[in-house]
Amino acid sequence: MTERFRLEQLMALRERRERLAEAALAAQQRRCRDEAHRIDELDLTLAREQSDFDRLEQAWFEAAEGATLSPAELEQARQAIDDHERRQTELADARSAAEREQCRLLEECARQAEVWKQRSHAREALGKLVERRRSADRIVQEGRLEADLEDTLPRGGPEWRS
């Protein structure tokens, strides 16, 4: 196997590795965006839940207006408050978990970016080496052609033929 062939194989391998690293980075970036959207959705759900509870609470106060609530109404209100607090806690826990996951994904994204960068630099360096080798091969080839031409021309050149 010639050195040139080995270099071409190595170049193909590095190009493949670079493409794989680029694809892994793109997939990781998508996961990061998806997690950011999930956090946004959780924020919206938290805000909506709070708004709904605020309206319910306002309705209780308006309905009571100076009157006391019956034991059944008090129990219903207590249950609604408990449900609201449970949902808020669940949503807050889900959001915290999503934030931790997003941090993990961002760290992985940075790692993938570094891998892609290294692979890209390795391919570029090999590409420069391959180009230098090709240039050196061309110079050697031109030298051989000149030598062959000199061997085929009569000694002394055309001015000696008179």
C-alpha positions as CSV (number, residue, x, y, z in Angstrom):
1,M,0.0,0.0,0.0
2,T,1.5,3.3,-1.0
3,E,1.9,6.2,1.3
4,R,-0.4,8.2,-0.9
5,F,-3.1,5.6,-0.7
6,R,-2.8,5.4,3.1
7,L,-3.0,9.2,3.3
8,E,-6.2,9.2,1.1
9,Q,-7.7,6.5,3.3
10,L,-6.8,8.4,6.5
11,M,-8.3,11.5,4.9
12,A,-11.6,9.7,4.2
13,L,-11.6,8.3,7.7
14,R,-11.1,11.8,9.2
15,E,-13.8,13.3,6.9
16,R,-16.2,10.5,8.1
17,R,-15.4,11.2,11.7
18,E,-15.9,14.9,11.3
19,R,-19.3,14.3,9.7
20,L,-20.3,12.0,12.5
21,A,-19.1,14.5,15.1
22,E,-21.1,17.2,13.3
23,A,-24.2,15.1,13.2
24,A,-23.8,14.3,17.0
25,L,-23.4,18.0,17.7
26,A,-26.5,18.9,15.7
27,A,-28.5,16.2,17.5
28,Q,-27.3,17.4,20.9
29,Q,-28.3,21.0,19.9
30,R,-31.8,19.8,19.0
31,R,-32.1,18.1,22.4
32,C,-31.0,21.3,24.1
33,R,-33.7,23.3,22.1
34,D,-36.3,20.7,23.0
35,E,-35.5,20.9,26.7
36,A,-35.7,24.7,26.5
37,H,-39.1,24.4,24.9
38,R,-40.1,22.0,27.7
39,I,-39.1,24.5,30.3
40,D,-41.0,27.2,28.5
41,E,-44.1,25.0,28.5
42,L,-43.7,24.3,32.2
43,D,-43.4,28.0,32.9
44,L,-46.6,28.6,31.0
45,T,-48.4,25.8,32.8
46,L,-47.2,27.2,36.1
47,A,-48.4,30.7,35.2
48,R,-51.7,29.4,33.9
49,E,-52.2,27.3,37.1
50,Q,-51.6,30.3,39.3
51,S,-53.9,32.5,37.2
52,D,-56.7,29.9,37.4
53,F,-56.3,29.6,41.1
54,D,-56.3,33.4,41.6
55,R,-59.6,33.6,39.7
56,L,-61.1,30.8,41.8
57,E,-59.9,32.5,45.0
58,Q,-61.4,35.8,43.8
59,A,-64.7,34.1,43.1
60,W,-64.8,32.7,46.6
61,F,-64.3,36.1,48.1
62,E,-66.9,37.7,45.9
63,A,-69.4,34.9,46.7
64,A,-68.8,35.2,50.4
65,E,-69.0,39.0,50.6
66,G,-69.5,39.3,54.3
67,A,-71.1,35.9,54.8
68,T,-69.4,33.0,56.2
69,L,-68.9,29.9,54.1
70,S,-70.7,26.7,54.9
71,P,-68.7,23.8,56.2
72,A,-69.1,22.1,52.7
73,E,-67.9,25.2,51.0
74,L,-65.0,25.5,53.4
75,E,-64.0,21.9,52.7
76,Q,-64.3,22.5,49.0
77,A,-62.0,25.6,49.3
78,R,-59.5,23.7,51.4
79,Q,-59.5,20.8,48.9
80,A,-59.0,23.3,46.0
81,I,-56.1,25.0,47.9
82,D,-54.5,21.6,48.6
83,D,-54.9,20.5,45.0
84,H,-53.4,23.8,43.8
85,E,-50.4,23.5,46.1
86,R,-49.8,19.9,45.0
87,R,-50.0,20.8,41.3
88,Q,-47.7,23.9,41.9
89,T,-45.2,21.6,43.7
90,E,-45.3,19.0,41.0
91,L,-44.8,21.6,38.3
92,A,-42.0,23.3,40.2
93,D,-40.3,19.9,40.7
94,A,-40.7,19.1,37.0
95,R,-39.3,22.4,36.0
96,S,-36.3,22.0,38.4
97,A,-35.7,18.5,36.9
98,A,-35.9,20.0,33.4
99,E,-33.4,22.7,34.3
100,R,-31.0,20.1,35.6
101,E,-31.4,18.1,32.4
102,Q,-30.9,21.2,30.3
103,C,-27.6,21.9,32.2
104,R,-26.5,18.4,31.6
105,L,-27.5,18.7,27.9
106,L,-25.7,22.0,27.5
107,E,-22.5,20.4,29.0
108,E,-22.8,17.5,26.6
109,C,-23.4,20.0,23.8
110,A,-20.1,21.8,24.7
111,R,-18.3,18.5,24.8
112,Q,-19.7,17.5,21.4
113,A,-18.7,20.9,20.0
114,E,-15.2,20.3,21.2
115,V,-15.0,16.9,19.6
116,W,-16.3,18.3,16.3
117,K,-13.7,21.1,16.5
118,Q,-10.9,18.6,17.1
119,R,-12.0,16.4,14.3
120,S,-12.3,19.4,12.0
121,H,-8.8,20.6,12.8
122,A,-7.4,17.0,12.4
123,R,-9.0,16.8,8.9
124,E,-7.8,20.2,7.9
125,A,-4.2,19.4,9.1
126,L,-4.2,16.1,7.2
127,G,-5.7,18.0,4.2
128,K,-2.7,20.4,4.3
129,L,-0.3,17.4,4.5
130,V,-1.9,15.7,1.6
131,E,-1.7,18.9,-0.5
132,R,2.0,19.3,0.4
133,R,2.6,15.7,-0.6
134,R,0.8,16.2,-3.9
135,S,2.8,19.3,-4.5
136,A,6.1,17.5,-3.7
137,D,5.0,14.6,-6.0
138,R,4.3,17.1,-8.8
139,I,7.8,18.6,-8.4
140,V,9.4,15.1,-8.4
141,Q,7.3,14.2,-11.5
142,E,8.3,17.5,-13.3
143,G,12.0,16.7,-12.4
144,R,11.7,13.3,-13.9
145,L,10.1,14.7,-17.1
146,E,12.9,17.2,-17.4
147,A,15.5,14.5,-17.0
148,D,13.7,12.3,-19.6
149,L,13.6,15.3,-22.0
150,E,17.2,16.0,-21.5
151,D,18.0,12.4,-22.1
152,T,16.1,12.4,-25.4
153,L,17.5,15.6,-26.8
154,P,20.9,15.3,-28.5
155,R,23.8,16.5,-26.5
156,G,24.8,20.0,-27.0
157,G,21.4,21.1,-28.2
158,P,20.3,22.4,-31.6
159,E,23.2,24.9,-32.1
160,W,25.7,22.1,-32.4
161,R,24.0,20.6,-35.5
162,S,25.3,22.8,-38.2
